[in-house]
Amino acid sequence: MNSSKLKPLLFLSLCSLLASCAQQPQTTVERPAAVIGQEVPATKAEAAADLYQQAREYQGEARQIHLLRAARAALAQQQYPLALAITHTLATSEYSLIRQRNIVLLLQAYLANNELERADALLENTPLDTLPQADLSDYLWQGAQFYAKQQRSLAASRWLLQLDQQQQSTENYAQLWNILWQQLTALSPANLTALRTNATNRQLAWLNLAELSRQNIGQQQALQQALAAWHQRYPQMPGPDALPEALQQLLTLTPYQPSRIGILLPLSGNFRAHAKALQYGLISAASAQQTTAQLIFIDSQQSPEQITLSLKQQMVDFVIGPLLRDQVDMISQQADWPWPTLFLNSRDPVQPKREDHFFYALSLEDEASQMAALFQQKNYQRPVVISARNNISQRMQQHFAAQWQAMGHSAPELYQFSAKAELETIISELLETDISQNRIRSISSLVSSKTKLEAEPHSRLDIDAIYLLADPVQTRLFKPYVDVSVNQTAPRLPVYASSRSFSASLDSNEQRDLNGLTFTEMPWMLGEQSSVQLREQYQQLFTDQDEILQRLFAMGHDAYQLIARLKQQQHLPALVFSGLTGQLSLDQHGSIVRRLSWASYRNNRLISVQEP
């Protein structure tokens, strides 16, 4: 909601409340004297509207102190429009003390009235050292919960770590450590590293706890030993019985610990190269963990009966695969399939959930969902989705549209293209530069030929962002054309893309064409710090491997590491594994959900960004 809409709302809210108060019989209320600079707390019996009326009997700062009391009471009594009206007015008070004491109330009022964009701006632009010390903890708690709901785990973790540094207990905020742990487990390794900058000893203790739990997940004895060492190093931290509930549960769950893993891949036929890439990733992960488990590779291009016989003869106790859609459907529907299995494709939503069946796919729908969540977080109202005319891109486009409408928005504008000329036409019509050009020509025809008409075409201003679903070549054609089509005096039009737009082989000139483009991509393809050593080893072995095969290598690597985490993630849905293919969590249907990294082209080079 913008300010032009907000002020009438505030005025009407106050008018209606004052009118209702005016109709009530007058009662004599014994009021405490207003002391300048001192706010007297409201009693439970005092109605917020009455307190608002009483404030009118005072002048200057004393009146505003009483208005603060009325705002607190309005929030407590769930009279949120009144609370917003008062706090919005006090935000521009001439008294600095009033403005400071109003900040946390204003934040609460914004959140209660679903003014999320304003809440975000307030949190972004308010230095913490400007808050009264008495309000800082509540402000940090409210802000952290806002960021957590927005799935901005890095910001939420920063604020919760600061709050824990202040409180050092859960006496005032019972769920502090549980929510802090939930947010820390959702962070990527790069985010955990970023939080170490200027961290206190207590904050470092939490970060080390998050890292050791990741390193030892699925290895109960090693996890117990690491925790014991952590408690010795940080005796001031919560004891074993006071640790976050999810971490305590992690200690009690017995993970899958297979000794013989059957891996079903299409080792013959057209998909042999894909199978080999997955195979190398699986072997790489097993070698890195120095595991005693045996990997037994079986060609999935056999009948289900032959596959079942092979698995029984090899006495496997866990299965990874198959990869191909028809094989996954055939095996996952077998009622007598006895092995816990991580299928390397998506789940058929029509089939009932099986307790020991898990599904892991490099789903492009996950990217579309992540983009819809970002647009919601940024409070975009009119996004446009432009898709290449092919099955995968159009499937992503439809999924984004469905997610966007499920969030309560109207349907986004959707466009498809096949060729460069069609793409240019779409951009001209979309931004209405063609209409502007026609208007300029019409005016020019009315002006004397001796008069020089200076004008430039204008573009639409009601579009919030463009989401492009195209390959790297199409993206390099699209982005510069949008840049030159948007009026130079207008705000920059954000352009986002998916991993389909990315290619690691672009040179600096090609990257220059993409300046300003933000997209989702798996950490492995971006060469993030957590995978640098593995990437170096990989490139020594596979110097010129296709990017599709690089992604499958990363999938195989993550698939192996997921085995020890699946049971924990099944019982603890908030648990996230930081893999090469993204931040991996498990949904209620047994499907792995990927949250990819963000990257952007800036100043002719590619950089990773924490939160776009």
C-alpha positions as CSV (number, residue, x, y, z in Angstrom):
1,M,0.0,0.0,0.0
2,N,1.5,3.4,-0.9
3,S,1.3,6.5,1.2
4,S,-1.4,8.1,-0.9
5,K,-3.7,5.2,0.0
6,L,-2.4,4.9,3.6
7,K,-3.2,8.4,4.8
8,P,-7.0,8.3,3.9
9,L,-7.2,5.0,5.6
10,L,-5.6,6.4,8.8
11,F,-7.9,9.4,8.7
12,L,-11.0,7.2,8.3
13,S,-9.9,4.8,11.0
14,L,-9.5,7.7,13.5
15,C,-12.7,9.3,12.5
16,S,-14.7,6.1,12.9
17,L,-13.1,5.4,16.3
18,L,-13.6,9.0,17.5
19,A,-17.3,8.9,16.4
20,S,-17.9,5.7,18.3
21,C,-16.2,7.2,21.4
22,A,-18.3,10.4,21.1
23,Q,-21.5,8.3,21.4
24,Q,-20.4,6.5,24.5
25,P,-21.5,8.0,28.0
26,Q,-18.8,10.1,29.6
27,T,-17.1,8.5,32.6
28,T,-14.6,10.0,35.0
29,V,-11.2,8.4,34.7
30,E,-8.5,9.1,37.3
31,R,-5.4,9.5,35.2
32,P,-1.8,9.6,36.2
33,A,0.0,12.8,35.6
34,A,2.0,13.0,32.5
35,V,5.7,13.5,33.2
36,I,7.7,14.8,30.3
37,G,9.9,12.0,28.9
38,Q,8.1,9.3,31.0
39,E,5.4,7.0,29.6
40,V,3.0,5.6,32.2
41,P,1.9,2.1,31.2
42,A,-1.8,1.6,30.4
43,T,-3.8,-0.7,32.7
44,K,-5.6,-3.7,31.3
45,A,-9.0,-2.1,31.9
46,E,-8.2,1.0,29.8
47,A,-9.6,0.9,26.3
48,A,-7.3,2.1,23.5
49,A,-9.9,4.4,22.1
50,D,-10.4,6.0,25.6
51,L,-6.7,6.5,25.9
52,Y,-6.7,8.1,22.5
53,Q,-9.4,10.5,23.7
54,Q,-7.6,11.3,26.9
55,A,-4.5,12.2,25.0
56,R,-6.4,15.1,23.5
57,E,-6.6,16.8,26.9
58,Y,-2.8,17.3,26.9
59,Q,-0.5,19.4,24.8
60,G,2.9,19.0,23.2
61,E,5.1,16.1,24.3
62,A,2.7,15.1,27.1
63,R,0.0,14.5,24.5
64,Q,2.3,12.3,22.4
65,I,3.4,10.3,25.5
66,H,-0.3,9.5,26.1
67,L,-0.6,8.6,22.4
68,L,2.2,6.1,22.8
69,R,0.2,4.5,25.6
70,A,-2.9,4.4,23.4
71,A,-0.9,2.7,20.6
72,R,0.4,0.0,23.0
73,A,-3.1,-0.6,24.2
74,A,-4.4,-0.7,20.6
75,L,-1.9,-3.4,19.7
76,A,-2.6,-5.4,22.8
77,Q,-6.4,-5.1,22.2
78,Q,-6.0,-6.0,18.4
79,Q,-7.3,-2.6,17.3
80,Y,-4.7,-2.6,14.6
81,P,-6.0,0.3,12.3
82,L,-5.9,2.6,15.4
83,A,-2.4,1.5,16.3
84,L,-1.2,2.1,12.7
85,A,-2.9,5.5,12.6
86,I,-1.2,6.7,15.9
87,T,2.2,5.2,15.2
88,H,2.3,6.5,11.6
89,T,1.6,10.0,13.0
90,L,4.1,9.8,15.8
91,A,6.8,8.7,13.3
92,T,7.2,12.4,12.3
93,S,7.1,13.8,15.8
94,E,9.2,16.8,16.6
95,Y,10.4,15.1,19.7
96,S,13.3,12.6,19.2
97,L,12.4,10.6,22.3
98,I,8.9,10.1,21.0
99,R,10.2,9.0,17.6
100,Q,12.6,6.5,19.2
101,R,10.0,5.0,21.5
102,N,7.5,4.8,18.6
103,I,9.8,2.7,16.3
104,V,9.0,-0.8,17.8
105,L,5.3,0.1,18.0
106,L,5.3,1.3,14.4
107,L,7.0,-2.0,13.3
108,Q,4.3,-4.0,15.2
109,A,1.5,-2.0,13.7
110,Y,2.9,-2.5,10.1
111,L,3.1,-6.2,10.6
112,A,-0.3,-6.5,12.2
113,N,-1.9,-4.6,9.3
114,N,0.1,-6.6,6.7
115,E,2.0,-3.5,5.6
116,L,5.0,-5.8,4.8
117,E,6.7,-3.4,2.3
118,R,6.7,-0.6,4.9
119,A,7.9,-3.0,7.6
120,D,10.8,-4.1,5.4
121,A,11.7,-0.4,4.7
122,L,11.6,0.4,8.4
123,L,13.8,-2.5,9.3
124,E,16.2,-1.7,6.5
125,N,16.5,2.0,7.3
126,T,16.5,2.1,11.1
127,P,20.0,1.8,12.8
128,L,19.7,-0.4,15.9
129,D,21.7,2.1,18.0
130,T,18.9,4.7,17.6
131,L,16.4,2.5,19.5
132,P,15.9,2.9,23.3
133,Q,17.7,0.0,25.1
134,A,14.4,-1.1,26.6
135,D,12.9,-1.6,23.1
136,L,15.8,-3.2,21.4
137,S,15.1,-6.9,22.3
138,D,11.4,-6.6,21.2
139,Y,12.5,-4.9,18.0
140,L,15.0,-7.6,17.2
141,W,12.5,-10.4,17.9
142,Q,9.8,-8.8,15.7
143,G,12.3,-8.1,12.9
144,A,13.7,-11.7,13.1
145,Q,10.2,-13.2,12.9
146,F,9.4,-11.0,9.9
147,Y,12.5,-12.1,8.0
148,A,11.9,-15.8,8.9
149,K,8.4,-15.7,7.5
150,Q,9.9,-14.1,4.3
151,Q,12.3,-17.0,4.1
152,R,15.3,-14.6,4.5
153,S,17.2,-16.8,6.8
154,L,20.5,-14.8,6.7
155,A,18.8,-11.7,7.9
156,A,16.7,-13.6,10.5
157,S,19.9,-15.3,11.8
158,R,21.7,-12.0,12.2
159,W,18.9,-10.6,14.3
160,L,18.4,-13.7,16.4
161,L,22.1,-13.9,17.1
162,Q,22.1,-10.3,18.3
163,L,19.0,-11.0,20.4
164,D,20.6,-14.1,22.0
165,Q,23.7,-12.1,22.7
166,Q,21.5,-9.7,24.7
167,Q,19.3,-12.3,26.4
168,Q,21.6,-15.3,26.8
169,S,18.5,-17.3,27.9
170,T,15.0,-18.1,26.7
171,E,13.3,-16.6,29.8
172,N,11.7,-13.7,27.8
173,Y,11.5,-15.4,24.4
174,A,10.7,-19.1,24.9
175,Q,11.2,-20.1,21.3
176,L,14.4,-18.0,20.7
177,W,16.9,-20.9,20.4
178,N,14.5,-23.2,18.5
179,I,13.8,-20.5,15.8
180,L,17.5,-19.5,15.8
181,W,18.5,-23.1,15.1
182,Q,15.8,-23.4,12.4
183,Q,17.2,-20.4,10.6
184,L,20.9,-21.4,11.0
185,T,20.1,-24.9,9.5
186,A,18.6,-23.2,6.4
187,L,21.8,-21.2,5.6
188,S,24.3,-22.1,2.9
189,P,27.9,-22.6,3.9
190,A,28.7,-19.2,2.4
191,N,26.0,-17.5,4.6
192,L,27.4,-19.2,7.7
193,T,30.8,-17.9,6.8
194,A,29.5,-14.4,6.3
195,L,28.0,-14.4,9.8
196,R,31.4,-15.0,11.3
197,T,32.5,-11.4,10.4
198,N,32.7,-9.4,13.7
199,A,30.9,-12.2,15.5
200,T,31.2,-12.4,19.3
201,N,32.4,-15.6,21.1
202,R,28.8,-16.6,21.9
203,Q,27.7,-16.1,18.3
204,L,30.7,-18.1,17.0
205,A,29.6,-20.9,19.4
206,W,26.2,-21.1,17.6
207,L,27.8,-21.0,14.2
208,N,30.3,-23.8,15.1
209,L,27.4,-25.8,16.5
210,A,25.6,-25.5,13.2
211,E,28.6,-26.5,11.2
212,L,29.5,-29.6,13.4
213,S,25.9,-30.8,13.2
214,R,26.1,-30.7,9.4
215,Q,29.5,-32.4,9.3
216,N,28.4,-35.3,11.5
217,I,24.8,-35.8,10.5
218,G,24.0,-39.4,10.1
219,Q,27.0,-40.4,12.2
220,Q,25.5,-40.6,15.7
221,Q,28.7,-41.4,17.6
222,A,30.7,-38.8,15.9
223,L,27.9,-36.2,16.5
224,Q,27.8,-37.0,20.2
225,Q,31.6,-36.7,20.5
226,A,31.6,-33.4,18.6
227,L,28.8,-32.0,20.9
228,A,30.7,-33.0,24.0
229,A,33.8,-31.2,22.7
230,W,31.6,-28.2,21.8
231,H,30.3,-28.0,25.4
232,Q,33.8,-28.2,26.8
233,R,34.9,-25.3,24.6
234,Y,31.8,-23.2,25.3
235,P,30.7,-23.9,28.9
236,Q,28.5,-20.8,28.9
237,M,26.3,-22.1,26.1
238,P,23.0,-24.1,26.7
239,G,23.6,-27.6,28.2
240,P,22.5,-30.8,26.6
241,D,19.0,-30.6,27.9
242,A,18.5,-27.0,26.8
243,L,19.8,-27.3,23.2
244,P,17.3,-26.6,20.5
245,E,14.6,-29.2,20.3
246,A,15.4,-30.1,16.6
247,L,19.0,-30.8,17.5
248,Q,18.1,-32.9,20.5
249,Q,15.8,-35.0,18.2
250,L,18.6,-35.3,15.7
251,L,20.6,-37.1,18.4
252,T,17.9,-39.7,18.9
253,L,17.1,-40.6,15.3
254,T,18.8,-43.6,13.8
255,P,19.7,-42.7,10.2
256,Y,19.9,-45.0,7.2
257,Q,23.3,-46.7,7.4
258,P,23.4,-49.0,4.4
259,S,26.4,-51.3,3.9
260,R,25.4,-52.2,0.3
261,I,23.8,-49.6,-1.9
262,G,22.2,-50.7,-5.2
263,I,22.3,-47.9,-7.8
264,L,20.0,-48.2,-10.8
265,L,21.2,-46.2,-13.8
266,P,20.8,-46.5,-17.6
267,L,24.3,-47.8,-18.2
268,S,23.4,-48.8,-21.8
269,G,21.5,-47.0,-24.4
270,N,21.0,-43.3,-25.2
271,F,21.4,-42.1,-21.7
272,R,24.7,-43.8,-20.9
273,A,26.6,-40.5,-20.7
274,H,24.1,-39.1,-18.2
275,A,24.4,-42.3,-16.2
276,K,28.2,-42.0,-16.2
277,A,28.1,-38.4,-14.9
278,L,25.8,-39.5,-12.0
279,Q,28.1,-42.5,-11.4
280,Y,31.2,-40.3,-11.0
281,G,29.3,-38.0,-8.6
282,L,28.2,-40.9,-6.4
283,I,31.7,-42.4,-6.3
284,S,33.2,-39.0,-5.6
285,A,31.0,-38.5,-2.6
286,A,31.6,-42.0,-1.3
287,S,35.3,-41.6,-1.6
288,A,35.3,-38.2,0.2
289,Q,33.4,-39.8,3.2
290,Q,35.8,-42.8,3.3
291,T,32.7,-45.0,3.8
292,T,32.7,-48.7,4.0
293,A,29.5,-49.0,2.1
294,Q,29.7,-50.7,-1.2
295,L,28.3,-49.1,-4.4
296,I,26.7,-51.7,-6.7
297,F,25.8,-50.3,-10.1
298,I,23.0,-52.1,-12.0
299,D,21.8,-51.3,-15.5
300,S,18.2,-50.0,-15.2
301,Q,17.5,-50.9,-18.9
302,Q,16.3,-54.3,-17.8
303,S,12.9,-55.6,-16.9
304,P,11.6,-54.9,-13.3
305,E,11.9,-58.7,-12.6
306,Q,15.6,-58.7,-13.6
307,I,16.3,-55.6,-11.6
308,T,14.6,-57.1,-8.5
309,L,16.5,-60.3,-8.8
310,S,19.9,-58.5,-9.2
311,L,19.2,-56.4,-6.1
312,K,18.3,-59.5,-4.0
313,Q,21.3,-61.4,-5.2
314,Q,23.6,-58.5,-4.3
315,M,21.9,-58.3,-0.8
316,V,21.5,-54.5,-1.0
317,D,19.9,-52.6,1.8
318,F,19.3,-49.2,0.1
319,V,18.6,-48.2,-3.5
320,I,19.4,-45.1,-5.5
321,G,17.6,-44.6,-8.8
322,P,16.4,-45.2,-11.4
323,L,16.7,-42.0,-13.3
324,L,14.3,-42.3,-16.3
325,R,10.7,-41.3,-15.8
326,D,9.0,-44.5,-17.0
327,Q,11.3,-46.6,-14.9
328,V,10.7,-44.6,-11.8
329,D,6.9,-44.9,-12.2
330,M,7.1,-48.6,-12.8
331,I,9.3,-49.4,-9.8
332,S,7.8,-46.9,-7.3
333,Q,4.3,-48.4,-7.9
334,Q,5.5,-52.0,-7.1
335,A,3.6,-52.9,-3.8
336,D,6.2,-55.4,-2.8
337,W,9.3,-53.3,-3.4
338,P,11.2,-53.9,-0.1
339,W,14.1,-51.4,-0.2
340,P,14.2,-47.8,1.0
341,T,14.8,-45.9,-2.2
342,L,15.9,-42.5,-3.4
343,F,14.5,-42.1,-6.9
344,L,16.3,-39.8,-9.2
345,N,13.2,-38.2,-10.7
346,S,10.1,-36.5,-9.5
347,R,7.2,-38.2,-7.8
348,D,3.9,-38.9,-9.6
349,P,1.5,-36.8,-7.6
350,V,-1.3,-39.3,-8.2
351,Q,0.5,-42.1,-6.4
352,P,0.1,-42.4,-2.6
353,K,3.0,-41.6,-0.4
354,R,5.3,-44.4,0.8
355,E,7.2,-44.1,4.0
356,D,10.5,-45.2,2.6
357,H,10.3,-43.7,-0.9
358,F,12.1,-40.5,-1.6
359,F,12.3,-38.5,-4.8
360,Y,15.1,-36.2,-5.9
361,A,15.0,-34.4,-9.2
362,L,16.7,-31.3,-10.7
363,S,13.2,-29.8,-10.9
364,L,13.0,-26.5,-12.8
365,E,9.6,-26.0,-11.0
366,D,11.6,-25.4,-7.8
367,E,13.2,-22.4,-9.5
368,A,9.9,-21.0,-10.6
369,S,8.5,-21.3,-7.1
370,Q,11.6,-19.6,-5.6
371,M,11.2,-16.7,-8.1
372,A,7.5,-16.3,-7.2
373,A,8.5,-16.2,-3.5
374,L,11.1,-13.5,-4.2
375,F,8.6,-11.4,-6.1
376,Q,6.1,-11.8,-3.2
377,Q,8.8,-10.7,-0.8
378,K,9.6,-7.7,-2.9
379,N,5.9,-6.8,-3.0
380,Y,5.8,-6.9,-6.8
381,Q,2.2,-6.6,-8.1
382,R,2.6,-6.7,-12.0
383,P,5.3,-9.2,-13.0
384,V,5.6,-10.3,-16.6
385,V,6.9,-13.8,-17.6
386,I,8.4,-14.2,-21.1
387,S,9.1,-17.8,-22.2
388,A,10.8,-19.4,-25.1
389,R,8.3,-21.6,-26.9
390,N,9.5,-25.0,-25.7
391,N,8.1,-27.6,-23.3
392,I,10.5,-26.9,-20.4
393,S,10.3,-23.1,-20.4
394,Q,6.5,-23.1,-20.9
395,R,6.1,-25.6,-18.1
396,M,8.1,-23.3,-15.8
397,Q,6.0,-20.3,-16.9
398,Q,2.8,-22.1,-16.1
399,H,4.1,-23.2,-12.7
400,F,5.2,-19.6,-11.8
401,A,1.7,-18.4,-12.8
402,A,0.0,-21.0,-10.7
403,Q,2.2,-20.2,-7.7
404,W,1.7,-16.5,-8.1
405,Q,-2.1,-16.8,-8.2
406,A,-2.0,-19.2,-5.2
407,M,-0.3,-16.3,-3.3
408,G,-3.5,-14.3,-3.9
409,H,-2.3,-12.2,-6.9
410,S,-4.0,-11.8,-10.2
411,A,-2.7,-13.7,-13.2
412,P,0.7,-12.4,-14.5
413,E,1.1,-11.3,-18.1
414,L,2.5,-14.3,-20.1
415,Y,4.3,-14.2,-23.4
416,Q,6.0,-16.8,-25.6
417,F,8.5,-16.4,-28.5
418,S,10.3,-18.6,-31.0
419,A,12.6,-16.2,-33.0
420,K,14.5,-13.0,-32.5
421,A,12.0,-10.9,-34.5
422,E,9.1,-12.2,-32.4
423,L,11.0,-11.4,-29.2
424,E,11.7,-7.8,-30.3
425,T,8.0,-7.4,-31.1
426,I,7.0,-8.7,-27.7
427,I,9.2,-6.3,-25.9
428,S,8.0,-3.3,-28.0
429,E,4.3,-4.2,-27.4
430,L,4.9,-5.1,-23.8
431,L,6.6,-1.9,-22.9
432,E,4.3,0.0,-25.3
433,T,7.3,1.8,-27.0
434,D,5.6,1.0,-30.3
435,I,2.6,3.1,-29.2
436,S,4.9,5.9,-28.0
437,Q,6.7,5.9,-31.4
438,N,3.4,6.1,-33.3
439,R,2.3,9.0,-31.1
440,I,5.6,10.8,-31.8
441,R,5.1,10.3,-35.5
442,S,1.5,11.6,-35.3
443,I,2.6,14.7,-33.5
444,S,5.5,15.3,-36.0
445,S,3.1,15.2,-38.9
446,L,1.1,18.1,-37.3
447,V,4.2,20.2,-36.7
448,S,5.7,22.4,-39.4
449,S,8.5,20.8,-41.3
450,K,10.7,23.7,-40.4
451,T,10.3,22.9,-36.7
452,K,12.5,20.2,-35.2
453,L,10.6,18.0,-32.8
454,E,12.7,16.6,-30.0
455,A,11.1,13.6,-28.3
456,E,12.0,10.1,-27.2
457,P,9.6,7.2,-26.8
458,H,8.3,6.4,-23.3
459,S,7.8,2.9,-21.9
460,R,5.2,1.5,-19.4
461,L,5.8,2.2,-15.7
462,D,3.4,-0.3,-14.2
463,I,5.5,-3.4,-14.7
464,D,7.4,-4.4,-11.6
465,A,9.8,-7.0,-13.1
466,I,10.3,-9.4,-16.0
467,Y,11.0,-13.1,-15.5
468,L,12.7,-14.5,-18.6
469,L,12.7,-18.3,-19.3
470,A,15.1,-18.8,-22.2
471,D,18.5,-20.3,-23.1
472,P,21.8,-18.3,-22.9
473,V,21.8,-17.2,-26.5
474,Q,18.2,-15.9,-26.3
475,T,18.9,-14.2,-23.0
476,R,21.8,-12.3,-24.5
477,L,19.5,-11.0,-27.3
478,F,16.8,-10.1,-24.8
479,K,18.5,-8.2,-22.0
480,P,20.2,-5.4,-24.1
481,Y,16.9,-4.9,-26.1
482,V,15.0,-4.3,-22.8
483,D,17.6,-1.9,-21.6
484,V,17.4,0.3,-24.7
485,S,13.6,0.1,-24.8
486,V,13.0,1.4,-21.2
487,N,12.9,5.1,-21.0
488,Q,16.1,6.4,-19.5
489,T,14.3,8.7,-17.0
490,A,12.2,5.8,-15.7
491,P,13.2,3.5,-12.8
492,R,15.3,0.5,-13.8
493,L,13.2,-2.5,-14.8
494,P,14.5,-5.6,-12.9
495,V,15.0,-8.6,-15.2
496,Y,15.3,-12.1,-13.6
497,A,16.1,-15.5,-15.2
498,S,16.4,-19.1,-14.4
499,S,19.5,-21.5,-14.6
500,R,18.5,-22.1,-18.2
501,S,19.9,-18.7,-19.0
502,F,23.3,-19.4,-17.5
503,S,26.4,-20.6,-19.3
504,A,29.8,-20.8,-17.6
505,S,31.5,-20.3,-20.9
506,L,30.5,-16.7,-21.5
507,D,33.4,-14.2,-22.0
508,S,33.6,-10.7,-20.6
509,N,32.0,-9.1,-23.7
510,E,29.1,-11.5,-23.5
511,Q,28.7,-10.9,-19.8
512,R,28.5,-7.1,-20.5
513,D,25.3,-7.7,-22.4
514,L,23.8,-9.3,-19.3
515,N,24.6,-6.6,-16.8
516,G,21.8,-6.3,-14.3
517,L,20.4,-9.8,-14.9
518,T,19.7,-11.8,-11.7
519,F,19.1,-15.5,-11.9
520,T,18.9,-18.8,-9.9
521,E,21.6,-21.4,-10.3
522,M,23.0,-24.4,-8.3
523,P,26.1,-23.6,-6.2
524,W,28.2,-26.1,-8.1
525,M,27.8,-24.2,-11.4
526,L,28.7,-20.9,-9.7
527,G,31.9,-22.3,-8.2
528,E,30.9,-21.2,-4.7
529,Q,33.6,-21.4,-2.0
530,S,32.3,-24.5,-0.3
531,S,32.9,-26.6,-3.5
532,V,36.2,-25.0,-4.8
533,Q,38.4,-27.9,-3.9
534,L,36.1,-30.5,-5.4
535,R,35.7,-28.3,-8.5
536,E,39.4,-28.2,-9.0
537,Q,39.6,-32.0,-8.7
538,Y,36.7,-32.4,-11.1
539,Q,38.2,-30.1,-13.8
540,Q,41.5,-32.1,-13.7
541,L,39.5,-35.3,-14.6
542,F,36.9,-33.7,-16.9
543,T,38.3,-30.7,-18.7
544,D,35.6,-30.1,-21.3
545,Q,32.5,-31.8,-19.9
546,D,29.1,-30.6,-21.1
547,E,27.2,-28.4,-18.6
548,I,24.3,-30.9,-18.4
549,L,26.7,-33.6,-17.3
550,Q,28.3,-31.2,-14.8
551,R,24.9,-30.8,-13.2
552,L,24.3,-34.5,-13.1
553,F,27.7,-35.1,-11.4
554,A,26.6,-32.7,-8.7
555,M,23.2,-34.5,-8.5
556,G,25.0,-37.8,-8.0
557,H,27.3,-36.3,-5.3
558,D,24.3,-34.9,-3.4
559,A,22.3,-38.1,-3.8
560,Y,24.9,-40.1,-1.9
561,Q,25.1,-37.5,0.9
562,L,21.4,-37.4,1.2
563,I,21.1,-41.1,2.3
564,A,22.3,-40.4,5.9
565,R,20.0,-37.3,6.1
566,L,16.7,-38.6,4.7
567,K,15.3,-40.1,8.0
568,Q,16.3,-36.9,9.9
569,Q,14.8,-34.7,7.3
570,Q,11.7,-36.8,7.3
571,H,11.1,-36.2,11.0
572,L,12.5,-32.7,11.1
573,P,11.1,-30.8,8.0
574,A,13.0,-27.6,8.8
575,L,16.4,-29.4,8.4
576,V,18.2,-28.3,5.3
577,F,21.2,-29.9,3.6
578,S,23.6,-27.6,1.8
579,G,24.5,-29.5,-1.3
580,L,26.1,-28.9,-4.7
581,T,22.7,-28.6,-6.3
582,G,21.2,-26.2,-3.7
583,Q,19.8,-26.0,-0.2
584,L,17.9,-29.3,0.0
585,S,14.9,-30.0,2.2
586,L,12.3,-32.7,2.3
587,D,8.5,-32.0,1.9
588,Q,5.6,-34.0,3.4
589,H,5.4,-36.1,0.3
590,G,9.0,-37.3,0.4
591,S,10.2,-35.1,-2.4
592,I,13.5,-33.2,-2.2
593,V,12.9,-29.4,-2.6
594,R,15.8,-27.4,-3.9
595,R,16.5,-23.7,-3.1
596,L,19.1,-22.5,-5.5
597,S,21.7,-19.8,-5.1
598,W,21.3,-16.3,-6.5
599,A,23.8,-14.7,-8.9
600,S,23.9,-11.5,-10.9
601,Y,25.9,-9.9,-13.7
602,R,27.4,-6.6,-12.5
603,N,30.2,-4.5,-14.0
604,N,30.8,-7.1,-16.8
605,R,31.3,-10.0,-14.4
606,L,29.3,-12.7,-12.5
607,I,28.9,-12.4,-8.8
608,S,27.0,-14.4,-6.2
609,V,24.5,-12.4,-4.2
610,Q,23.0,-13.4,-0.8
611,E,19.6,-11.9,-1.2
612,P,18.7,-10.1,-4.5
